[in-house]
Amino acid sequence: MAGSQIADVAEAAATDGACGPTAFPAEELADATTVVIAAAQLSRVRGGPNAARTTLIVVGAGNLEAASGAAADDVLVAALQRANEWHDVNADPHPDLLKLVPAGPGARIVLWLGNPGADATVWTQMHDLGLFLGSQPGQPTVCYVTGTGGTEAAALLGMHVDPRDREEMLAGVLANASAKLGRRPAGPSTSRRSSIAPTVDPISGTIWAGDPEDRSVLMEAAVQVLRTEKLFDDLRDPGGREATYVHTLEVTFLDAEGHSHSEVVPGVHDAELRSPRSWLNRVPGGTKIAVAGANDSVCSAIENAIRTFRSETVIETPALCRTGWFEIEGKNGFAHPDGWNNAEGLTDLARSHLPSNLRRFHLKDPAKLTKQQEQAAALNSLTMMEELAVPVLWYGLFGAFMHTAAGLGVGAVPYIAGKKGSGKSTAAKGIAAHAGDRWRPMSVIDSTPKNIAKTGVGLHDLFWIVDDARKRRSVRASDAQDESMEYLVRAGYEGGNARHVGSVYDPATKRWEQGSPDLSSPALAIVGERLPMGEEYASSLERFFPMEIGPSVNIFRSGNARLFEEAAENGLPSEHFAAFLRWVARGMDAAGGKDAWVAEWSLYRTNVVDSRAHLPVSIRVREVAARPETGMALWLTYLLELGVIDHDRFHEILADVRAAITATAQHHGTVNVQSNTVGEWEAAVLSLRASVNAGQTCIKLVSGDKAGLFGVTEDPNDTRQVLGYLTTGHGGLQYLAFTPRDVLGVLGREQRFRDLKESELLAAFKPVSLRDPGKNYKSVTINGLRGKYLALPIEVWTGEDESPAESAVAQAVDSASTALWQEAGR
């Protein structure tokens, strides 16, 4: 029987139509962990119509049967299966006991749990139970059946005994019950586990030393260790040799009226057990709890008592200095501050101990979700993706995050670039909502470089977004941001090994030495106004996966952010993420472990890298692009197995993912990365030429011939945007004339050129442009109208005067431009 035994027995009696005393065979009591009474005596429970003035508590089904039938009308008989089953494993008394405490003048409780004079275990249980019951409201008198209790019980149960004699014998037992239990016999005690440690007494709410009849109280509170956590950095110290231990304590004490109170105190470090005042003061009213001095001997005695009291019930679990995947007994799960989510759901077998600024991260228990709820959460995230009119924002950011969350590591730094008000931060916050309902793994870059270097520390296998990366006005602020960006990019690409390492003082050598980096490796993403360019970013640029939002582009299909934000704020994204991690845990277990799982999906990622071998980009650019694509493939596979999408939809989305990521990688690896190695005017020419090659703009023929140039048109009905004009000057020299305003409009589609002014544009082209004497422009007459133009020789436009290396750059850009600009104009 479980739950409320009193209610269960009453229901059983009513069902069986029993009347009078009811016998309970031993097998029915075998699983009992609470108190049981006969159905016929329910009216004698406190508050009942025939409430008893005396309660007799016995042990076993036989005693319950005999005593119930022989008890007087004012006696309530209750039974325990065993003497120690009046409390649970945490020593908490069962609530049913309070129903047995009689009320009113002369209220009396008699304990008959065996022979306490011969059995030290029985003595201890009767002692502790008596203290507990005697401290209840009304403070009933507690008496004990001692001495020849075993012989009397045998006589009472004798089948030959006349019922009237049995009643008389039981009355005699109750009348002879003593208010004193006597001295405890030699033998083990459940409250005292060590020969040198004092006794923890939760009933009296004290820790005492010496003999029970002549005890010396050391502290007016009883303390039990409920949980001990082994706190260690398993990434740097897998064996936990440098671990620290943190306890969760339960402090039990009596108030001025003698009522018992228990408070849980978490986060007590092992060394603090010797300093009870440091954690007693954290208990409500704890400043009033007395300790018998603060000398070493008393504190050491209290510490030993706490360590040994019910030590066999203490739950010991690992506490990691980071989140992420962790294996326990061959099973894989995701550790976080609330526990350890494995293939089944949330457990308390491990947890994460994070810095204070990250403790708000909570992962929900997916076991509480029905399949329909899990599907609804997945559809919500799918709707968020489909609401974005620039889907590469989702593919690049969410895909990279899923890649890392699935245990596949880092290797790409997503970068969303767009002007203020473009919706970039809204998109990033919506995706970040998968990490929590009321918490976002986001920060701004306005901090010292060393603090920025610590971004996301502890969020292993998770993600962090750094917002507000923009052009700084002062040189000092700009230099600080450049340094911060370098830290972020390297940590986001290479993981914790690339983090900034400070100096630490070694007291043994009395020297400052280089410390070791924090190895936690979250996926780091950046949101800014434009992609960082220039020589200072030459080595970092390839590590980015850039997603640019063009000017005047509305990234939300519905016209505004409302639908996207509602889907991000309804709590379903975090449920979806928790369920996704459970799916990953099941995949790891099915594959034979995390390593096997990672190997399978790493092979998939390698195939993605190889499939783009034809692109004129570096191997690093292809490897970076493979991360978000692999993450999206993982996520879509989960949706497919969940039944949210079918095979056709799976392949449709994956094909779109591949096309968008390929176009982005091709553009980034050529226009961004390669043009970053040439001068400013060369980069501008490459970008302008790319727009023409992609068919987004054209060049109008004014005079002369087309000179073999691509994109030159004579058709007056051509609707493409006119970028410039091909005309002929003095001496038959053909050149290209561009209106600076039109050039800036086309260049402005790329983040790095958006702040470019007309004077800066003309100055950049001064080394190669045709100009009027003393001017940065050339006056040209086009269609009868004279204006100021940027005039470029055909050789500059076509790159015929370039070196072989520069020509290779131009050819690579030309080959990449069509896919990029067509994707941008889609």
Disulfide bonds with the S-S distance in Angstrom:
none
